[in-house]
Amino acid sequence: MAPDATASPSHRALARRLDGLNIYLVGMMGAGKSAVGRPLAEALGYRFIDADVTLAEAAGRPIAEIFSSDGEETFRALETSVLNGIASWHSLVVATGGGAVTRPENWGHMHQGVVVWLDAPEAELLRRLSADPTHRPLLDAPDPAARLEALLHERRPLYAQADLTVVQDAGLPAEVARQVLDALPSVLRDPRQPPGLPD
C-alpha cells in the first residue's frame, strides 16, 4: 500500500462528515474502480466491496458464464438485486460494474450514498483492457476498440449523473484515491455548518 493512501487525521474527519454514507464508484470497465476502491476504503476506514465479485459469488458462477447462458438482461437483474442488498449497509466503498448506470433502479440505490465517476480517456481504457486477461463479454466483438467507443458514447451521459467526477489518466490507484479524497468535501455539507452560511 502506498504511504499516501493510508488514513490521516483529515481522512478521519472526512469519514465523520460522510457519516457512514456509501461511496459508489462508477465508470467504464478498465477505469480502475476496484484498484482505486481498495486504498480509498482503507483511507476512510471503510470496507471495500466489488459488486461484480459479490454478484458472481451469489450466482455461484462467473459473470462471463451468466452472460453466455442467460444473457445480459438476466445479469442486469442480478446486478440490481446485489446493489439493493448493498444499499442496506453503510460505510462501504463499492466498485460497481461498468453497466450499472444503465438501469434507473440502480441510481435509486446508489444515490442513497455518494456516486463518483472515475473518468478515464478512451485510449487509456483500451490500453488497460488489452493488458487485462479478464474476459469482458461486452467486448466480444470483431473490433473491440469500436465496441468500446460505442459503449462510451452510450454511457457517458449516464456516468455524468454522478455526484462527483474525477478525471484520471495513467495515475497509480493510490494517487487516484487521493484525488477522490481531496474532491469529496466539495459535495458534502458540513453537518455543523448552519444552512445559508458560506463554507
C-alpha positions as CSV (number, residue, x, y, z in Angstrom):
1,M,0.0,0.0,0.0
2,A,1.4,3.4,-0.9
3,P,2.0,5.5,2.1
4,D,-0.1,8.4,0.9
5,A,-3.2,6.2,0.8
6,T,-3.2,5.4,4.5
7,A,-5.6,7.1,6.9
8,S,-4.7,10.6,8.2
9,P,-6.4,13.0,10.5
10,S,-8.0,14.8,7.6
11,H,-9.3,11.4,6.2
12,R,-10.8,10.5,9.6
13,A,-12.5,13.9,9.6
14,L,-13.8,13.3,6.1
15,A,-15.1,9.9,7.3
16,R,-17.0,11.6,10.1
17,R,-18.6,14.0,7.6
18,L,-19.6,11.1,5.4
19,D,-21.4,9.6,8.5
20,G,-21.5,6.1,7.0
21,L,-22.7,7.1,3.5
22,N,-21.6,4.5,1.0
23,I,-19.4,5.7,-1.9
24,Y,-20.2,4.1,-5.3
25,L,-17.5,4.2,-7.9
26,V,-18.9,4.2,-11.5
27,G,-17.1,4.2,-14.8
28,M,-16.2,2.1,-17.8
29,M,-14.5,-1.3,-17.5
30,G,-10.8,-0.5,-17.2
31,A,-11.4,2.7,-15.3
32,G,-9.8,1.2,-12.2
33,K,-12.8,1.2,-9.9
34,S,-11.6,-1.9,-7.9
35,A,-8.0,-0.8,-7.8
36,V,-8.9,2.7,-6.6
37,G,-11.6,1.5,-4.3
38,R,-9.3,-0.5,-2.0
39,P,-7.0,2.3,-1.0
40,L,-9.9,4.7,-0.8
41,A,-11.7,2.4,1.6
42,E,-8.6,1.9,3.7
43,A,-8.1,5.7,4.0
44,L,-11.6,6.2,5.2
45,G,-11.7,3.2,7.5
46,Y,-14.5,1.8,5.2
47,R,-15.0,-1.7,3.9
48,F,-14.4,-2.3,0.1
49,I,-16.9,-4.3,-2.0
50,D,-16.6,-5.2,-5.6
51,A,-20.2,-5.6,-6.8
52,D,-19.2,-7.9,-9.7
53,V,-17.4,-10.3,-7.4
54,T,-20.3,-10.2,-5.0
55,L,-22.7,-11.0,-7.9
56,A,-20.6,-13.9,-9.1
57,E,-20.4,-15.3,-5.6
58,A,-24.2,-15.0,-5.1
59,A,-24.9,-16.6,-8.5
60,G,-22.3,-19.3,-8.0
61,R,-20.7,-18.8,-11.4
62,P,-18.6,-16.4,-13.3
63,I,-20.1,-13.3,-14.9
64,A,-19.0,-14.4,-18.4
65,E,-21.0,-17.6,-17.9
66,I,-24.1,-15.7,-16.8
67,F,-23.8,-13.6,-20.0
68,S,-23.4,-16.5,-22.3
69,S,-26.0,-18.8,-20.8
70,D,-28.7,-16.3,-19.6
71,G,-28.0,-13.1,-21.5
72,E,-27.3,-9.5,-20.4
73,E,-30.8,-8.8,-19.1
74,T,-30.6,-11.6,-16.5
75,F,-27.2,-10.3,-15.5
76,R,-28.5,-6.8,-15.1
77,A,-31.4,-8.0,-12.9
78,L,-28.9,-9.8,-10.7
79,E,-26.8,-6.7,-10.5
80,T,-29.8,-4.6,-9.4
81,S,-30.6,-7.2,-6.7
82,V,-27.0,-7.1,-5.4
83,L,-27.0,-3.2,-5.3
84,N,-30.3,-3.3,-3.5
85,G,-28.7,-5.5,-0.8
86,I,-25.6,-3.4,-0.6
87,A,-27.7,-0.2,-0.2
88,S,-28.9,-1.5,3.2
89,W,-25.4,-1.5,4.5
90,H,-23.2,1.5,5.4
91,S,-19.6,2.6,5.4
92,L,-18.7,0.9,2.2
93,V,-16.7,1.8,-0.9
94,V,-18.4,-0.1,-3.8
95,A,-16.9,-0.7,-7.2
96,T,-19.9,-1.1,-9.5
97,G,-19.9,-2.9,-12.8
98,G,-19.4,-0.6,-15.9
99,G,-23.1,-1.0,-17.0
100,A,-24.7,-0.5,-13.6
101,V,-25.6,3.1,-14.6
102,T,-27.9,1.8,-17.4
103,R,-30.8,0.9,-15.1
104,P,-32.7,3.7,-13.3
105,E,-33.3,1.4,-10.3
106,N,-29.6,1.2,-9.7
107,W,-29.4,5.0,-9.5
108,G,-32.1,4.9,-6.8
109,H,-29.8,2.7,-4.7
110,M,-26.6,4.5,-5.5
111,H,-27.9,8.0,-4.9
112,Q,-28.5,7.0,-1.2
113,G,-24.8,7.4,-1.0
114,V,-22.2,9.4,-3.0
115,V,-21.6,8.4,-6.6
116,V,-18.1,9.1,-8.0
117,W,-17.4,8.7,-11.7
118,L,-13.8,7.6,-12.5
119,D,-13.5,9.1,-16.0
120,A,-10.5,7.8,-17.9
121,P,-9.6,8.6,-21.6
122,E,-10.7,6.1,-24.2
123,A,-7.1,5.3,-25.2
124,E,-6.1,4.6,-21.6
125,L,-9.2,2.3,-21.1
126,L,-8.2,0.4,-24.3
127,R,-4.6,0.1,-23.1
128,R,-5.6,-1.3,-19.7
129,L,-8.3,-3.7,-21.1
130,S,-5.8,-5.0,-23.7
131,A,-3.3,-5.8,-20.9
132,D,-6.0,-7.4,-18.7
133,P,-6.7,-11.1,-19.2
134,T,-10.2,-10.9,-17.6
135,H,-12.9,-11.9,-20.1
136,R,-15.2,-9.0,-20.9
137,P,-18.3,-10.3,-22.6
138,L,-19.4,-6.9,-23.8
139,L,-16.1,-6.6,-25.8
140,D,-16.6,-9.9,-27.6
141,A,-16.7,-8.2,-31.0
142,P,-14.7,-8.2,-34.2
143,D,-13.4,-4.7,-33.4
144,P,-13.2,-4.3,-29.6
145,A,-12.0,-0.7,-29.9
146,A,-15.1,0.3,-31.9
147,R,-17.3,-1.6,-29.4
148,L,-15.6,0.3,-26.5
149,E,-16.2,3.6,-28.3
150,A,-19.9,2.8,-28.8
151,L,-20.3,1.8,-25.2
152,L,-18.6,5.0,-24.0
153,H,-20.8,7.1,-26.3
154,E,-23.9,5.4,-24.8
155,R,-22.8,5.6,-21.2
156,R,-21.0,8.9,-20.8
157,P,-24.3,10.9,-20.3
158,L,-25.3,8.3,-17.6
159,Y,-21.9,8.5,-15.8
160,A,-22.3,12.3,-15.8
161,Q,-25.2,11.9,-13.4
162,A,-22.6,11.1,-10.7
163,D,-22.2,13.5,-7.7
164,L,-18.5,13.8,-8.4
165,T,-16.3,13.3,-11.5
166,V,-12.6,12.5,-11.1
167,V,-10.8,12.7,-14.4
168,Q,-7.8,10.5,-14.3
169,D,-5.2,9.2,-16.8
170,A,-2.4,6.9,-16.0
171,G,-2.1,7.6,-12.3
172,L,-1.5,4.9,-9.8
173,P,-4.6,3.7,-7.9
174,A,-3.4,5.3,-4.7
175,E,-2.9,8.6,-6.5
176,V,-6.4,8.5,-7.9
177,A,-7.8,7.5,-4.5
178,R,-6.1,10.7,-3.2
179,Q,-7.8,12.7,-5.9
180,V,-11.2,11.3,-4.8
181,L,-10.5,12.1,-1.1
182,D,-9.5,15.6,-2.0
183,A,-12.6,16.2,-4.1
184,L,-15.2,14.6,-1.8
185,P,-15.6,17.5,0.6
186,S,-16.8,19.6,-2.3
187,V,-20.0,17.6,-2.5
188,L,-20.6,17.2,1.3
189,R,-22.2,19.7,3.6
190,D,-20.5,20.1,7.0
191,P,-23.2,19.0,9.5
192,R,-22.1,21.7,11.9
193,Q,-22.5,24.4,9.2
194,P,-25.8,26.3,9.5
195,P,-27.7,26.5,6.2
196,G,-27.0,29.5,4.1
197,L,-23.6,30.3,5.5
198,P,-20.5,30.0,3.2
199,D,-18.1,27.2,3.8
